[in-house]
Every structure is written in structure tokens, then in C-alpha cells.
Amino acid sequence: MRKDGRKYDELRPVRITTDFVKFAEGSVLIEWGDTKVLCCASVEPRVPPHVQPGHGWVTAEYSMLPRANRQRSRRDIDKLKLSGRSAEIQRLIGRSLRAAVDLAALGEYTVTVDCDVLQGDGGTRTASVTGGFVALALACERLVKEGYLDHSPIRHFVAGVSAGIVDDTAVLDLPYGEDSRAQVDLNCVMNELDEIIEIQGTGEGRAFTVAEQRDLVALCAKGCRELIAKQREILENILR
């Protein structure tokens, strides 16, 4: 048992509230333990110059509000550019969400998913991917309902979760108290086929073995399956 009473392979409670803001084409508030992230998907009828003609684009932006953490952080705009951490995370989110979409079926639209961390207690990037996917799916469905697309370009469900080694034990879904002292930290993004889209593993306190990596990925696969089941239930209830 862990400090919060969970088993080693158990997720924190996850709640996803859809249509959290009025104007975005798709929006959710994802509450994951004490982590809270607002994900808003916005659609524009244009694409960046590098995109193949007839294809769409999905991208993401990520930021933490100044008091999302235990101490106030400066806004990225104060530093005239994104922090290295925010830039790396938003690239991860963008890559993960593009893996969910058939860009040819999206047509020449850009969907930007803004992920703003209201409160951070570990797992903000994976919460952004998981909640951002639901916001993205809602925005794509709105394009269908309003007659801009014949069908939704969503081809895969996508979710992300963390795992790590704490006190030489592999555990799923680390809150800040565990993450801050983890010997190994791993983030994994997967689809509903148990295929890996992105994996980030770091030996924070020590190196880790291939066998330990397999154990961590297996934990993440279990977590992603549970998260995707939750995503599917939410979207089916809304879109049916």
C-alpha cells in the first residue's frame, strides 16, 4: 500500500468534465488526483505552410498557471519564450494527439489543443494528453455536425500515464510526493491497440534494467487501457 492507500498498479481517481468552457469547439477539465488541467481544442480553417495540401494539422500548447504548484512560478510570457520544460511537454502532447487523427480526413483545418495546468500534483503532461484527446475528439465531432466534414477524422483513442520506481518498487501513476523521490520515472502514451506512441524513461536516482523497463511499460499499458475505457464511455454518452 502507498501513502494515499492505493495499490502499486492503481490509478488515482480521474474525472473528466466536458464542455467546461463556452467558446472552444471542444473543452474538458480533467481532474486526476490533485492535478487539474483545462484542455481546450480550437479549430481554424487554415494549416501551416509545411503541411501537405489537402491535409490538416493538430498541435498543442502547454502552460502552468503561476500558482499551479506549491510555489509561484513566473509566466512563460515573462521570460519572452517558453521554458524548456513547457516547450518539451507541448511537443509531446502535439505528437501524441496527431497520432490519433487521420490528417487527410481532417482536411485543411488546424486544431490547436491548449492545455493549461490549474493545479499540478504530478502527471500534468499525461493528464494533458488524456484530457486533450477528449477535447480534440469533441472538436472533430463538431466539424461533422456542422457539415464541414463527412466523418470524424479520429482513428485511434490516445491516453498517457506515468509509472516509476520508488523505494525499489515499480508503481503506477505517481503524484508529486512519489515523483519527487522516484529512482526511475517513465511516461508512456498508448492507443487502444496497446501500441506505444511515445515513451520517456529516465534514471533519476539510478540506472534501470530492461526488465524493469518492461515492468513499467506493463503498468502503463494497464493504466492506459483503463483511461481509454473512461474516454470511450464519456464520448459514447455524448455522441450517441
Residue frames as qw, qx, qy, qz and C-alpha x, y, z in Angstrom:
[[0.000, 0.888, 0.460, 0.000, 0.00, 0.00, 0.00],
 [0.402, 0.391, -0.005, 0.828, 1.16, 3.53, -0.80],
 [0.101, -0.096, -0.419, 0.897, 0.84, 6.68, 1.26],
 [0.439, 0.031, -0.073, -0.895, -2.52, 7.51, -0.36],
 [0.664, 0.018, 0.617, -0.422, -3.77, 3.95, 0.14],
 [0.750, 0.488, -0.222, -0.388, -3.54, 2.84, -3.49],
 [0.917, -0.062, 0.345, 0.192, -2.17, -0.47, -4.70],
 [0.413, -0.433, 0.459, 0.656, 1.03, -0.39, -6.76],
 [0.209, 0.158, 0.726, 0.635, -0.93, -0.77, -10.03],
 [0.043, 0.742, 0.656, -0.128, -3.85, 1.54, -9.23],
 [0.204, 0.513, 0.211, 0.807, -4.64, 4.91, -10.83],
 [0.026, 0.212, 0.425, -0.880, -5.60, 7.95, -8.82],
 [0.345, 0.647, 0.635, -0.243, -9.28, 8.95, -9.25],
 [0.176, -0.033, 0.453, 0.873, -9.81, 10.52, -12.69],
 [0.277, 0.694, 0.574, -0.334, -12.75, 12.79, -13.52],
 [0.236, 0.052, 0.469, 0.850, -13.29, 14.37, -16.95],
 [0.231, 0.683, 0.482, -0.498, -15.86, 17.17, -17.26],
 [0.407, 0.315, 0.555, 0.653, -16.77, 18.05, -20.86],
 [0.047, 0.751, 0.368, 0.546, -17.86, 21.44, -22.26],
 [0.510, -0.497, -0.393, 0.582, -16.15, 23.18, -19.37],
 [0.074, -0.435, 0.038, 0.897, -15.84, 26.49, -21.24],
 [0.509, 0.617, 0.387, -0.458, -18.31, 28.09, -23.61],
 [0.414, 0.781, -0.190, -0.427, -16.47, 29.10, -26.75],
 [0.129, -0.459, 0.836, 0.274, -13.97, 26.34, -27.56],
 [0.677, 0.170, -0.507, -0.505, -15.02, 23.76, -30.17],
 [0.841, -0.211, -0.497, 0.021, -14.09, 21.10, -27.63],
 [0.030, -0.630, 0.497, -0.595, -13.17, 21.51, -23.98],
 [0.803, -0.365, -0.470, 0.004, -12.67, 19.40, -20.86],
 [0.259, -0.726, 0.505, -0.387, -11.46, 19.81, -17.32],
 [0.833, 0.011, -0.548, 0.075, -9.52, 16.72, -16.32],
 [0.439, -0.696, 0.410, -0.395, -9.06, 16.18, -12.58],
 [0.840, 0.168, -0.503, 0.114, -6.55, 13.46, -11.87],
 [0.602, -0.315, -0.466, 0.567, -5.95, 13.11, -8.18],
 [0.182, -0.799, -0.217, 0.531, -4.97, 16.64, -7.18],
 [0.247, -0.165, 0.475, 0.829, -3.80, 17.54, -10.69],
 [0.395, 0.716, 0.500, -0.287, -6.24, 19.67, -12.68],
 [0.256, -0.183, 0.505, 0.804, -5.77, 20.60, -16.33],
 [0.493, 0.654, 0.285, -0.498, -8.08, 22.61, -18.60],
 [0.386, -0.055, 0.720, 0.573, -7.89, 21.36, -22.21],
 [0.438, 0.688, 0.239, -0.527, -9.47, 23.46, -24.97],
 [0.518, 0.114, 0.661, 0.531, -9.48, 22.48, -28.66],
 [0.259, 0.727, 0.066, -0.632, -9.83, 25.32, -31.18],
 [0.664, 0.342, 0.578, 0.328, -10.39, 24.90, -34.94],
 [0.077, 0.703, -0.182, -0.683, -9.04, 27.24, -37.63],
 [0.801, 0.523, 0.287, -0.055, -9.69, 26.91, -41.40],
 [0.386, 0.824, -0.413, 0.044, -6.00, 27.06, -42.33],
 [0.950, -0.207, 0.001, 0.235, -2.85, 24.99, -41.95],
 [0.369, -0.742, 0.349, 0.438, 0.85, 25.78, -41.50],
 [0.449, 0.708, -0.397, -0.373, 2.94, 26.09, -44.69],
 [0.040, -0.429, 0.899, 0.079, 4.73, 22.78, -44.14],
 [0.608, 0.149, 0.700, -0.343, 1.51, 20.73, -44.22],
 [0.216, 0.070, 0.830, 0.509, 0.77, 18.66, -47.32],
 [0.368, 0.011, -0.219, -0.903, -2.05, 20.12, -49.48],
 [0.679, -0.204, -0.516, -0.481, -5.44, 18.72, -48.56],
 [0.633, -0.203, -0.673, 0.323, -4.26, 17.65, -45.12],
 [0.388, -0.861, -0.096, -0.315, -4.94, 19.09, -41.69],
 [0.406, 0.382, -0.580, 0.594, -2.77, 19.65, -38.65],
 [0.668, -0.679, -0.287, -0.097, -3.06, 19.06, -34.92],
 [0.412, 0.409, -0.445, 0.682, -0.85, 20.90, -32.46],
 [0.585, -0.664, -0.454, 0.102, -0.80, 21.72, -28.77],
 [0.131, 0.635, -0.329, 0.687, 0.27, 24.40, -26.35],
 [0.716, -0.423, -0.520, 0.193, 1.02, 23.77, -22.67],
 [0.100, 0.559, -0.315, 0.760, 1.46, 26.09, -19.74],
 [0.470, -0.422, -0.690, 0.354, 1.27, 26.03, -15.96],
 [0.182, -0.884, -0.180, -0.392, -0.52, 28.87, -14.20],
 [0.148, 0.652, -0.494, 0.556, 1.67, 30.74, -11.71],
 [0.423, -0.380, 0.627, -0.533, 0.12, 29.06, -8.65],
 [0.866, 0.085, -0.386, -0.305, -0.41, 25.64, -10.16],
 [0.721, 0.086, -0.593, 0.349, 2.38, 24.43, -7.89],
 [0.593, -0.584, -0.436, 0.343, 3.37, 24.84, -4.28],
 [0.290, -0.562, 0.015, 0.774, 5.32, 28.00, -5.06],
 [0.458, 0.815, 0.143, -0.325, 4.51, 30.67, -7.62],
 [0.629, 0.000, 0.477, 0.614, 6.26, 30.29, -10.96],
 [0.097, 0.502, -0.171, -0.842, 6.72, 33.05, -13.50],
 [0.732, 0.557, 0.291, -0.265, 4.51, 33.03, -16.56],
 [0.734, 0.134, 0.421, 0.515, 6.24, 31.93, -19.76],
 [0.315, 0.846, 0.243, 0.355, 5.42, 35.30, -21.29],
 [0.377, -0.909, 0.128, 0.127, 7.51, 36.97, -18.58],
 [0.613, -0.420, 0.516, 0.428, 10.56, 35.23, -19.99],
 [0.346, 0.634, -0.320, -0.613, 9.67, 36.15, -23.62],
 [0.543, 0.263, -0.738, -0.302, 9.75, 32.48, -24.56],
 [0.900, -0.292, -0.205, -0.249, 8.54, 29.12, -23.29],
 [0.481, -0.610, 0.625, -0.075, 10.54, 27.43, -20.59],
 [0.229, 0.369, -0.867, -0.245, 12.43, 24.40, -21.85],
 [0.224, 0.113, 0.923, -0.292, 10.13, 22.13, -19.86],
 [0.508, 0.522, 0.370, -0.577, 6.93, 23.64, -21.28],
 [0.437, 0.581, -0.465, -0.505, 8.29, 23.51, -24.85],
 [0.089, 0.239, -0.964, -0.078, 9.26, 19.85, -24.48],
 [0.317, 0.261, 0.820, -0.400, 5.90, 18.90, -22.96],
 [0.536, 0.567, 0.163, -0.604, 3.81, 20.67, -25.59],
 [0.364, 0.466, -0.696, -0.407, 5.75, 18.93, -28.36],
 [0.069, -0.021, 0.988, -0.138, 4.99, 15.62, -26.65],
 [0.423, 0.432, 0.582, -0.543, 1.28, 16.47, -26.45],
 [0.477, 0.594, -0.225, -0.608, 1.17, 17.56, -30.09],
 [0.234, 0.335, -0.878, -0.250, 2.87, 14.39, -31.34],
 [0.182, 0.118, 0.931, -0.294, 0.59, 12.23, -29.22],
 [0.465, 0.518, 0.422, -0.581, -2.62, 13.87, -30.43],
 [0.421, 0.535, -0.470, -0.562, -1.57, 13.81, -34.08],
 [0.038, 0.168, -0.981, -0.086, -1.25, 10.04, -33.73],
 [0.346, 0.338, 0.757, -0.439, -4.99, 9.94, -33.01],
 [0.443, 0.683, 0.162, -0.557, -6.03, 11.66, -36.23],
 [0.631, 0.339, 0.536, 0.448, -6.18, 10.88, -39.94],
 [0.127, -0.542, 0.037, 0.830, -4.81, 14.22, -41.14],
 [0.007, 0.074, 0.678, 0.731, -6.03, 13.64, -44.70],
 [0.183, -0.586, -0.774, -0.155, -9.59, 13.14, -43.41],
 [0.229, -0.627, -0.364, 0.649, -9.30, 16.29, -41.29],
 [0.371, 0.804, 0.321, 0.337, -8.92, 18.40, -44.41],
 [0.418, 0.411, -0.145, 0.797, -7.29, 21.81, -44.34],
 [0.478, -0.806, -0.096, -0.336, -8.10, 22.63, -40.73],
 [0.356, 0.340, -0.653, 0.576, -5.77, 23.18, -37.81],
 [0.678, -0.641, -0.308, -0.187, -6.86, 22.02, -34.36],
 [0.238, 0.492, -0.545, 0.636, -4.89, 23.57, -31.52],
 [0.707, -0.526, -0.473, -0.021, -5.29, 21.97, -28.11],
 [0.014, 0.660, -0.386, 0.644, -4.41, 24.36, -25.28],
 [0.755, -0.347, -0.538, 0.146, -3.53, 22.59, -22.04],
 [0.043, -0.669, 0.295, -0.681, -3.39, 24.89, -19.03],
 [0.555, -0.181, -0.740, 0.335, -2.43, 23.38, -15.71],
 [0.377, -0.748, -0.103, -0.537, -4.61, 24.85, -12.98],
 [0.609, -0.632, 0.421, -0.228, -3.10, 22.68, -10.27],
 [0.653, 0.451, -0.608, 0.001, -0.14, 20.35, -10.54],
 [0.643, -0.502, 0.522, -0.249, 0.48, 17.29, -8.38],
 [0.383, -0.264, 0.853, 0.238, 2.36, 15.02, -10.75],
 [0.414, 0.305, 0.829, 0.220, 1.44, 13.71, -14.19],
 [0.264, 0.673, 0.139, -0.677, 0.50, 17.02, -15.81],
 [0.178, 0.414, -0.638, -0.625, 1.79, 16.00, -19.25],
 [0.043, -0.124, -0.975, -0.179, -0.05, 12.70, -19.29],
 [0.174, 0.589, 0.632, -0.472, -3.22, 14.34, -17.96],
 [0.222, 0.601, -0.176, -0.747, -2.89, 16.87, -20.79],
 [0.142, 0.175, -0.848, -0.480, -2.65, 14.10, -23.38],
 [0.010, 0.317, 0.944, -0.096, -5.57, 12.15, -21.89],
 [0.168, 0.683, 0.463, -0.539, -7.87, 15.16, -21.47],
 [0.110, 0.537, -0.363, -0.754, -6.61, 16.79, -24.66],
 [0.022, 0.046, 0.912, 0.407, -7.69, 13.76, -26.68],
 [0.100, 0.592, 0.775, -0.197, -11.28, 14.09, -25.45],
 [0.105, 0.733, 0.085, -0.667, -11.29, 17.82, -26.29],
 [0.017, 0.357, -0.671, -0.650, -9.86, 17.02, -29.74],
 [0.073, 0.259, 0.943, 0.194, -12.49, 14.34, -30.40],
 [0.123, 0.708, 0.565, -0.407, -15.28, 16.74, -29.41],
 [0.087, 0.653, -0.210, -0.723, -13.92, 19.42, -31.74],
 [0.000, 0.148, -0.833, -0.534, -13.74, 16.95, -34.64],
 [0.101, 0.467, 0.877, -0.040, -17.28, 15.78, -33.98],
 [0.131, 0.732, 0.278, -0.608, -18.45, 19.39, -34.06],
 [0.069, 0.436, -0.543, -0.715, -16.90, 19.77, -37.53],
 [0.007, 0.173, 0.940, 0.293, -19.01, 16.79, -38.63],
 [0.068, 0.620, 0.711, -0.324, -22.22, 18.06, -37.03],
 [0.117, 0.746, 0.059, -0.653, -21.82, 21.47, -38.65],
 [0.761, 0.599, 0.241, -0.062, -21.26, 19.92, -42.08],
 [0.093, 0.859, -0.464, -0.196, -17.59, 20.76, -42.58],
 [0.010, -0.380, 0.919, 0.103, -16.51, 17.10, -42.58],
 [0.710, -0.035, -0.525, -0.467, -18.27, 13.91, -43.74],
 [0.874, -0.337, -0.348, 0.042, -16.96, 11.86, -40.82],
 [0.477, -0.844, 0.240, 0.039, -14.74, 12.24, -37.79],
 [0.567, 0.643, -0.500, 0.126, -11.02, 12.00, -38.59],
 [0.471, -0.561, 0.618, -0.287, -10.33, 10.34, -35.23],
 [0.759, 0.258, -0.572, -0.177, -8.79, 6.93, -35.90],
 [0.629, -0.051, -0.685, 0.364, -7.39, 5.96, -32.50],
 [0.529, -0.833, -0.111, -0.118, -8.03, 6.66, -28.85],
 [0.549, 0.420, -0.416, 0.591, -4.93, 8.01, -27.12],
 [0.577, -0.800, -0.046, -0.156, -4.08, 8.28, -23.41],
 [0.481, 0.506, -0.537, 0.473, -0.95, 8.70, -21.34],
 [0.735, -0.664, -0.056, -0.122, 0.13, 7.77, -17.83],
 [0.134, 0.723, -0.621, 0.273, 3.27, 7.70, -15.72],
 [0.934, -0.302, -0.183, 0.044, 4.98, 4.91, -13.81],
 [0.145, 0.786, -0.498, 0.336, 8.13, 4.84, -11.78],
 [0.758, -0.106, -0.571, 0.295, 10.34, 3.02, -9.34],
 [0.284, -0.730, 0.233, -0.577, 10.00, 4.31, -5.79],
 [0.547, -0.498, 0.609, -0.286, 11.88, 2.59, -2.97],
 [0.046, -0.289, 0.925, 0.243, 12.85, -0.11, -5.48],
 [0.390, 0.386, 0.814, -0.191, 9.18, -0.85, -6.22],
 [0.024, 0.157, 0.570, 0.806, 7.50, -0.27, -9.60],
 [0.151, 0.539, 0.638, -0.529, 4.32, 1.77, -9.17],
 [0.220, 0.540, 0.600, 0.548, 1.71, 3.30, -11.48],
 [0.085, -0.814, -0.334, -0.468, 0.66, 6.97, -11.65],
 [0.548, -0.181, -0.399, 0.712, 3.00, 8.94, -9.42],
 [0.132, -0.959, -0.236, -0.083, 1.76, 12.03, -7.54],
 [0.204, 0.857, -0.320, 0.349, 4.31, 14.71, -6.68],
 [0.586, -0.654, 0.432, -0.204, 5.25, 13.12, -3.36],
 [0.902, -0.033, 0.400, 0.162, 6.35, 9.94, -5.14],
 [0.662, 0.693, 0.069, 0.276, 7.65, 11.59, -8.31],
 [0.022, -0.931, 0.297, -0.214, 9.97, 13.89, -6.37],
 [0.443, -0.591, 0.670, -0.071, 11.82, 10.94, -4.84],
 [0.947, 0.266, 0.124, -0.128, 11.46, 8.36, -7.63],
 [0.552, -0.428, 0.580, 0.418, 14.57, 6.45, -8.60],
 [0.208, 0.080, 0.740, 0.634, 13.18, 5.95, -12.12],
 [0.384, 0.524, 0.306, -0.696, 10.47, 7.95, -13.90],
 [0.185, 0.069, 0.806, 0.557, 8.70, 6.84, -17.06],
 [0.465, 0.443, 0.215, -0.736, 5.88, 8.42, -19.08],
 [0.230, 0.053, 0.888, 0.395, 4.07, 6.42, -21.73],
 [0.514, 0.364, 0.035, -0.776, 1.43, 7.32, -24.34],
 [0.219, 0.019, 0.952, 0.212, -0.52, 4.49, -25.97],
 [0.498, 0.011, -0.328, -0.803, -3.54, 3.85, -28.17],
 [0.798, -0.124, 0.271, -0.525, -6.38, 1.38, -27.75],
 [0.899, 0.292, -0.323, -0.054, -4.38, -1.32, -29.56],
 [0.783, -0.559, 0.136, 0.237, -1.75, -1.29, -26.78],
 [0.693, 0.451, 0.045, 0.560, 0.64, 0.32, -29.27],
 [0.451, -0.598, -0.127, 0.650, 3.19, 2.78, -27.88],
 [0.352, 0.882, 0.191, 0.250, 3.12, 6.28, -29.34],
 [0.155, 0.776, -0.371, 0.487, 5.66, 7.89, -27.03],
 [0.839, -0.435, -0.265, 0.192, 7.82, 6.67, -24.18],
 [0.144, 0.781, -0.356, 0.493, 10.08, 8.74, -21.95],
 [0.868, -0.431, -0.221, 0.108, 12.12, 6.95, -19.31],
 [0.197, 0.771, -0.389, 0.464, 14.79, 8.47, -17.07],
 [0.744, -0.244, -0.497, 0.374, 17.01, 7.09, -14.36],
 [0.164, -0.895, 0.015, -0.414, 16.63, 9.88, -11.83],
 [0.546, -0.722, 0.389, -0.171, 18.36, 8.20, -8.89],
 [0.513, -0.332, 0.766, 0.201, 19.87, 5.15, -10.56],
 [0.310, 0.253, -0.704, -0.587, 20.03, 3.33, -13.86],
 [0.752, 0.050, 0.454, -0.476, 17.32, 0.76, -14.60],
 [0.342, -0.148, 0.884, 0.283, 17.31, -2.56, -16.36],
 [0.321, 0.001, -0.641, -0.697, 15.46, -3.73, -19.45],
 [0.310, -0.357, -0.880, 0.038, 13.37, -5.99, -17.22],
 [0.079, -0.487, -0.481, 0.725, 12.40, -3.03, -15.04],
 [0.196, 0.230, -0.285, -0.910, 11.50, -1.05, -18.13],
 [0.328, -0.185, -0.829, -0.414, 9.21, -3.87, -19.24],
 [0.230, -0.462, -0.770, 0.376, 7.52, -3.86, -15.83],
 [0.024, 0.438, 0.183, -0.880, 6.96, -0.10, -16.01],
 [0.270, 0.106, -0.534, -0.794, 5.57, -0.27, -19.56],
 [0.297, -0.308, -0.895, -0.124, 3.23, -3.10, -18.49],
 [0.109, -0.514, -0.578, 0.624, 1.94, -0.89, -15.67],
 [0.138, 0.360, -0.134, -0.913, 1.43, 2.00, -18.11],
 [0.257, -0.076, -0.784, -0.560, -0.41, -0.29, -20.54],
 [0.214, -0.472, -0.833, 0.194, -2.82, -1.27, -17.77],
 [0.044, -0.538, -0.314, 0.781, -3.36, 2.37, -16.85],
 [0.152, 0.235, -0.416, -0.865, -3.87, 3.47, -20.45],
 [0.216, -0.271, -0.881, -0.324, -6.45, 0.75, -21.03],
 [0.161, -0.587, -0.686, 0.399, -8.43, 1.99, -18.04],
 [0.004, -0.498, -0.025, 0.867, -8.14, 5.62, -19.16],
 [0.164, 0.067, -0.650, -0.739, -9.22, 4.80, -22.71],
 [0.176, -0.443, -0.878, -0.045, -12.23, 2.91, -21.36],
 [0.085, -0.637, -0.436, 0.630, -13.16, 6.08, -19.46],
 [0.053, 0.355, -0.327, -0.874, -12.64, 8.24, -22.57],
 [0.144, -0.142, -0.842, -0.500, -14.75, 5.87, -24.65],
 [0.131, -0.561, -0.786, 0.224, -17.59, 5.89, -22.12],
 [0.025, -0.595, -0.184, 0.782, -17.62, 9.70, -21.95],
 [0.119, 0.287, -0.488, -0.816, -17.58, 10.17, -25.73],
 [0.130, -0.253, -0.906, -0.313, -20.14, 7.46, -26.43],
 [0.068, -0.617, -0.673, 0.403, -22.56, 9.04, -23.93],
 [0.045, 0.607, 0.009, -0.793, -22.15, 12.45, -25.57],
 [0.142, 0.359, -0.581, -0.717, -22.03, 11.48, -29.24],
 [0.129, 0.217, 0.958, 0.134, -24.62, 8.71, -29.47]]
